[in-house]
Amino acid sequence: MTATIPPRQRSRLIAKLLEDELKKREQELYQAALAVEQDEELGAEMREWDVTLGDGIE
């Protein structure tokens, strides 16, 4: 890497690579969240827990 990237551009390249990886991971997490929201069985189970919302425990 050091032989092909000029010294003044290395930090910029690393920042770009990190940014791209973070965007990819955020997209994967978003897709996972969508899948969870569309899971009817899980949704029904979560609605059963709604009775605990007003119990004062946070």
PDB file as gemmi writes it, atoms N, CA and C in Angstrom:
CRYST1    1.000    1.000    1.000  90.00  90.00  90.00 P 1                      
ATOM      1  N   MET A   1       0.826  -1.191   0.000  1.00  0.00           N  
ATOM      2  CA  MET A   1       0.000   0.000   0.000  1.00  0.00           C  
ATOM      3  C   MET A   1       0.872   1.258   0.000  1.00  0.00           C  
ATOM      4  N   THR A   2       1.916   1.279   0.763  1.00  0.00           N  
ATOM      5  CA  THR A   2       2.749   2.480   0.839  1.00  0.00           C  
ATOM      6  C   THR A   2       3.468   2.767  -0.465  1.00  0.00           C  
ATOM      7  N   ALA A   3       3.724   1.751  -1.256  1.00  0.00           N  
ATOM      8  CA  ALA A   3       4.440   1.950  -2.512  1.00  0.00           C  
ATOM      9  C   ALA A   3       3.551   2.558  -3.588  1.00  0.00           C  
ATOM     10  N   THR A   4       2.266   2.379  -3.519  1.00  0.00           N  
ATOM     11  CA  THR A   4       1.386   2.852  -4.586  1.00  0.00           C  
ATOM     12  C   THR A   4       0.577   4.092  -4.218  1.00  0.00           C  
ATOM     13  N   ILE A   5       0.521   4.436  -2.942  1.00  0.00           N  
ATOM     14  CA  ILE A   5      -0.263   5.594  -2.516  1.00  0.00           C  
ATOM     15  C   ILE A   5       0.676   6.647  -1.947  1.00  0.00           C  
ATOM     16  N   PRO A   6       0.669   7.827  -2.537  1.00  0.00           N  
ATOM     17  CA  PRO A   6       1.545   8.892  -2.039  1.00  0.00           C  
ATOM     18  C   PRO A   6       1.254   9.200  -0.561  1.00  0.00           C  
ATOM     19  N   PRO A   7       2.260   9.559   0.190  1.00  0.00           N  
ATOM     20  CA  PRO A   7       2.106   9.799   1.632  1.00  0.00           C  
ATOM     21  C   PRO A   7       0.972  10.763   1.990  1.00  0.00           C  
ATOM     22  N   ARG A   8       0.776  11.798   1.244  1.00  0.00           N  
ATOM     23  CA  ARG A   8      -0.250  12.795   1.556  1.00  0.00           C  
ATOM     24  C   ARG A   8      -1.671  12.313   1.285  1.00  0.00           C  
ATOM     25  N   GLN A   9      -1.813  11.190   0.608  1.00  0.00           N  
ATOM     26  CA  GLN A   9      -3.143  10.709   0.261  1.00  0.00           C  
ATOM     27  C   GLN A   9      -3.563   9.480   1.072  1.00  0.00           C  
ATOM     28  N   ARG A  10      -2.689   8.957   1.902  1.00  0.00           N  
ATOM     29  CA  ARG A  10      -2.994   7.740   2.659  1.00  0.00           C  
ATOM     30  C   ARG A  10      -4.138   7.939   3.643  1.00  0.00           C  
ATOM     31  N   SER A  11      -4.094   9.014   4.395  1.00  0.00           N  
ATOM     32  CA  SER A  11      -5.150   9.271   5.377  1.00  0.00           C  
ATOM     33  C   SER A  11      -6.508   9.396   4.694  1.00  0.00           C  
ATOM     34  N   ARG A  12      -6.537  10.078   3.564  1.00  0.00           N  
ATOM     35  CA  ARG A  12      -7.781  10.254   2.824  1.00  0.00           C  
ATOM     36  C   ARG A  12      -8.312   8.907   2.343  1.00  0.00           C  
ATOM     37  N   LEU A  13      -7.410   8.053   1.853  1.00  0.00           N  
ATOM     38  CA  LEU A  13      -7.808   6.730   1.382  1.00  0.00           C  
ATOM     39  C   LEU A  13      -8.356   5.887   2.533  1.00  0.00           C  
ATOM     40  N   ILE A  14      -7.671   5.903   3.654  1.00  0.00           N  
ATOM     41  CA  ILE A  14      -8.134   5.131   4.817  1.00  0.00           C  
ATOM     42  C   ILE A  14      -9.493   5.634   5.279  1.00  0.00           C  
ATOM     43  N   ALA A  15      -9.677   6.935   5.333  1.00  0.00           N  
ATOM     44  CA  ALA A  15     -10.964   7.499   5.726  1.00  0.00           C  
ATOM     45  C   ALA A  15     -12.064   7.064   4.761  1.00  0.00           C  
ATOM     46  N   LYS A  16     -11.779   7.055   3.479  1.00  0.00           N  
ATOM     47  CA  LYS A  16     -12.761   6.637   2.467  1.00  0.00           C  
ATOM     48  C   LYS A  16     -13.108   5.158   2.629  1.00  0.00           C  
ATOM     49  N   LEU A  17     -12.095   4.316   2.853  1.00  0.00           N  
ATOM     50  CA  LEU A  17     -12.346   2.885   3.050  1.00  0.00           C  
ATOM     51  C   LEU A  17     -13.204   2.643   4.282  1.00  0.00           C  
ATOM     52  N   LEU A  18     -12.903   3.358   5.365  1.00  0.00           N  
ATOM     53  CA  LEU A  18     -13.699   3.214   6.584  1.00  0.00           C  
ATOM     54  C   LEU A  18     -15.137   3.687   6.364  1.00  0.00           C  
ATOM     55  N   GLU A  19     -15.287   4.791   5.676  1.00  0.00           N  
ATOM     56  CA  GLU A  19     -16.621   5.320   5.386  1.00  0.00           C  
ATOM     57  C   GLU A  19     -17.434   4.327   4.554  1.00  0.00           C  
ATOM     58  N   ASP A  20     -16.818   3.751   3.555  1.00  0.00           N  
ATOM     59  CA  ASP A  20     -17.506   2.769   2.713  1.00  0.00           C  
ATOM     60  C   ASP A  20     -17.924   1.541   3.527  1.00  0.00           C  
ATOM     61  N   GLU A  21     -17.039   1.081   4.393  1.00  0.00           N  
ATOM     62  CA  GLU A  21     -17.347  -0.092   5.219  1.00  0.00           C  
ATOM     63  C   GLU A  21     -18.480   0.211   6.198  1.00  0.00           C  
ATOM     64  N   LEU A  22     -18.464   1.394   6.783  1.00  0.00           N  
ATOM     65  CA  LEU A  22     -19.538   1.777   7.707  1.00  0.00           C  
ATOM     66  C   LEU A  22     -20.877   1.864   6.992  1.00  0.00           C  
ATOM     67  N   LYS A  23     -20.887   2.422   5.804  1.00  0.00           N  
ATOM     68  CA  LYS A  23     -22.133   2.494   5.026  1.00  0.00           C  
ATOM     69  C   LYS A  23     -22.656   1.093   4.728  1.00  0.00           C  
ATOM     70  N   LYS A  24     -21.745   0.191   4.366  1.00  0.00           N  
ATOM     71  CA  LYS A  24     -22.138  -1.187   4.072  1.00  0.00           C  
ATOM     72  C   LYS A  24     -22.747  -1.850   5.305  1.00  0.00           C  
ATOM     73  N   ARG A  25     -22.100  -1.674   6.438  1.00  0.00           N  
ATOM     74  CA  ARG A  25     -22.607  -2.287   7.677  1.00  0.00           C  
ATOM     75  C   ARG A  25     -23.929  -1.677   8.114  1.00  0.00           C  
ATOM     76  N   GLU A  26     -24.079  -0.362   7.955  1.00  0.00           N  
ATOM     77  CA  GLU A  26     -25.347   0.289   8.290  1.00  0.00           C  
ATOM     78  C   GLU A  26     -26.473  -0.255   7.420  1.00  0.00           C  
ATOM     79  N   GLN A  27     -26.188  -0.471   6.152  1.00  0.00           N  
ATOM     80  CA  GLN A  27     -27.195  -1.018   5.242  1.00  0.00           C  
ATOM     81  C   GLN A  27     -27.575  -2.439   5.657  1.00  0.00           C  
ATOM     82  N   GLU A  28     -26.587  -3.239   6.049  1.00  0.00           N  
ATOM     83  CA  GLU A  28     -26.865  -4.600   6.506  1.00  0.00           C  
ATOM     84  C   GLU A  28     -27.719  -4.586   7.767  1.00  0.00           C  
ATOM     85  N   LEU A  29     -27.421  -3.676   8.695  1.00  0.00           N  
ATOM     86  CA  LEU A  29     -28.224  -3.563   9.914  1.00  0.00           C  
ATOM     87  C   LEU A  29     -29.644  -3.106   9.603  1.00  0.00           C  
ATOM     88  N   TYR A  30     -29.773  -2.189   8.669  1.00  0.00           N  
ATOM     89  CA  TYR A  30     -31.097  -1.714   8.258  1.00  0.00           C  
ATOM     90  C   TYR A  30     -31.922  -2.858   7.668  1.00  0.00           C  
ATOM     91  N   GLN A  31     -31.298  -3.655   6.818  1.00  0.00           N  
ATOM     92  CA  GLN A  31     -31.997  -4.793   6.223  1.00  0.00           C  
ATOM     93  C   GLN A  31     -32.399  -5.807   7.297  1.00  0.00           C  
ATOM     94  N   ALA A  32     -31.536  -6.020   8.279  1.00  0.00           N  
ATOM     95  CA  ALA A  32     -31.865  -6.937   9.381  1.00  0.00           C  
ATOM     96  C   ALA A  32     -33.038  -6.393  10.183  1.00  0.00           C  
ATOM     97  N   ALA A  33     -33.059  -5.091  10.439  1.00  0.00           N  
ATOM     98  CA  ALA A  33     -34.164  -4.481  11.182  1.00  0.00           C  
ATOM     99  C   ALA A  33     -35.476  -4.620  10.410  1.00  0.00           C  
ATOM    100  N   LEU A  34     -35.421  -4.435   9.097  1.00  0.00           N  
ATOM    101  CA  LEU A  34     -36.623  -4.608   8.279  1.00  0.00           C  
ATOM    102  C   LEU A  34     -37.145  -6.038   8.370  1.00  0.00           C  
ATOM    103  N   ALA A  35     -36.238  -6.993   8.338  1.00  0.00           N  
ATOM    104  CA  ALA A  35     -36.631  -8.400   8.428  1.00  0.00           C  
ATOM    105  C   ALA A  35     -37.294  -8.689   9.766  1.00  0.00           C  
ATOM    106  N   VAL A  36     -36.765  -8.107  10.835  1.00  0.00           N  
ATOM    107  CA  VAL A  36     -37.357  -8.302  12.160  1.00  0.00           C  
ATOM    108  C   VAL A  36     -38.750  -7.692  12.203  1.00  0.00           C  
ATOM    109  N   GLU A  37     -38.912  -6.504  11.655  1.00  0.00           N  
ATOM    110  CA  GLU A  37     -40.219  -5.842  11.649  1.00  0.00           C  
ATOM    111  C   GLU A  37     -41.253  -6.650  10.875  1.00  0.00           C  
ATOM    112  N   GLN A  38     -40.837  -7.377   9.873  1.00  0.00           N  
ATOM    113  CA  GLN A  38     -41.765  -8.137   9.042  1.00  0.00           C  
ATOM    114  C   GLN A  38     -42.036  -9.536   9.579  1.00  0.00           C  
ATOM    115  N   ASP A  39     -41.382  -9.908  10.658  1.00  0.00           N  
ATOM    116  CA  ASP A  39     -41.564 -11.233  11.259  1.00  0.00           C  
ATOM    117  C   ASP A  39     -42.846 -11.214  12.097  1.00  0.00           C  
ATOM    118  N   GLU A  40     -43.911 -11.802  11.578  1.00  0.00           N  
ATOM    119  CA  GLU A  40     -45.214 -11.773  12.243  1.00  0.00           C  
ATOM    120  C   GLU A  40     -45.188 -12.480  13.594  1.00  0.00           C  
ATOM    121  N   GLU A  41     -44.510 -13.605  13.664  1.00  0.00           N  
ATOM    122  CA  GLU A  41     -44.456 -14.365  14.916  1.00  0.00           C  
ATOM    123  C   GLU A  41     -43.756 -13.549  16.007  1.00  0.00           C  
ATOM    124  N   LEU A  42     -42.661 -12.925  15.654  1.00  0.00           N  
ATOM    125  CA  LEU A  42     -41.950 -12.090  16.613  1.00  0.00           C  
ATOM    126  C   LEU A  42     -42.802 -10.886  17.005  1.00  0.00           C  
ATOM    127  N   GLY A  43     -43.479 -10.292  16.039  1.00  0.00           N  
ATOM    128  CA  GLY A  43     -44.351  -9.152  16.326  1.00  0.00           C  
ATOM    129  C   GLY A  43     -45.446  -9.513  17.310  1.00  0.00           C  
ATOM    130  N   ALA A  44     -46.050 -10.691  17.148  1.00  0.00           N  
ATOM    131  CA  ALA A  44     -47.092 -11.133  18.068  1.00  0.00           C  
ATOM    132  C   ALA A  44     -46.520 -11.315  19.472  1.00  0.00           C  
ATOM    133  N   GLU A  45     -45.329 -11.885  19.559  1.00  0.00           N  
ATOM    134  CA  GLU A  45     -44.698 -12.072  20.867  1.00  0.00           C  
ATOM    135  C   GLU A  45     -44.388 -10.728  21.520  1.00  0.00           C  
ATOM    136  N   MET A  46     -43.910  -9.777  20.735  1.00  0.00           N  
ATOM    137  CA  MET A  46     -43.604  -8.451  21.282  1.00  0.00           C  
ATOM    138  C   MET A  46     -44.866  -7.747  21.776  1.00  0.00           C  
ATOM    139  N   ARG A  47     -45.977  -7.927  21.072  1.00  0.00           N  
ATOM    140  CA  ARG A  47     -47.240  -7.311  21.511  1.00  0.00           C  
ATOM    141  C   ARG A  47     -47.687  -7.882  22.854  1.00  0.00           C  
ATOM    142  N   GLU A  48     -47.368  -9.146  23.109  1.00  0.00           N  
ATOM    143  CA  GLU A  48     -47.703  -9.741  24.400  1.00  0.00           C  
ATOM    144  C   GLU A  48     -46.964  -9.039  25.534  1.00  0.00           C  
ATOM    145  N   TRP A  49     -45.778  -8.549  25.251  1.00  0.00           N  
ATOM    146  CA  TRP A  49     -44.984  -7.862  26.265  1.00  0.00           C  
ATOM    147  C   TRP A  49     -45.435  -6.414  26.475  1.00  0.00           C  
ATOM    148  N   ASP A  50     -46.300  -5.896  25.621  1.00  0.00           N  
ATOM    149  CA  ASP A  50     -46.760  -4.512  25.750  1.00  0.00           C  
ATOM    150  C   ASP A  50     -47.445  -4.254  27.086  1.00  0.00           C  
ATOM    151  N   VAL A  51     -47.983  -5.286  27.722  1.00  0.00           N  
ATOM    152  CA  VAL A  51     -48.655  -5.098  29.017  1.00  0.00           C  
ATOM    153  C   VAL A  51     -47.675  -4.617  30.086  1.00  0.00           C  
ATOM    154  N   THR A  52     -46.388  -4.796  29.866  1.00  0.00           N  
ATOM    155  CA  THR A  52     -45.396  -4.372  30.859  1.00  0.00           C  
ATOM    156  C   THR A  52     -44.985  -2.901  30.689  1.00  0.00           C  
ATOM    157  N   LEU A  53     -45.507  -2.227  29.682  1.00  0.00           N  
ATOM    158  CA  LEU A  53     -45.072  -0.855  29.417  1.00  0.00           C  
ATOM    159  C   LEU A  53     -45.387   0.109  30.558  1.00  0.00           C  
ATOM    160  N   GLY A  54     -46.454  -0.104  31.262  1.00  0.00           N  
ATOM    161  CA  GLY A  54     -46.834   0.830  32.319  1.00  0.00           C  
ATOM    162  C   GLY A  54     -46.499   0.334  33.711  1.00  0.00           C  
ATOM    163  N   ASP A  55     -45.575  -0.595  33.842  1.00  0.00           N  
ATOM    164  CA  ASP A  55     -45.284  -1.159  35.161  1.00  0.00           C  
ATOM    165  C   ASP A  55     -44.296  -0.330  35.975  1.00  0.00           C  
ATOM    166  N   GLY A  56     -43.775   0.746  35.421  1.00  0.00           N  
ATOM    167  CA  GLY A  56     -42.891   1.636  36.167  1.00  0.00           C  
ATOM    168  C   GLY A  56     -41.434   1.225  36.126  1.00  0.00           C  
ATOM    169  N   ILE A  57     -41.128   0.113  35.517  1.00  0.00           N  
ATOM    170  CA  ILE A  57     -39.726  -0.310  35.409  1.00  0.00           C  
ATOM    171  C   ILE A  57     -39.147   0.236  34.112  1.00  0.00           C  
ATOM    172  N   GLU A  58     -37.998   0.856  34.226  1.00  0.00           N  
ATOM    173  CA  GLU A  58     -37.398   1.425  33.022  1.00  0.00           C  
ATOM    174  C   GLU A  58     -36.108   0.796  32.671  1.00  0.00           C  
TER     175      GLU A  58                                                      
END                                                                             
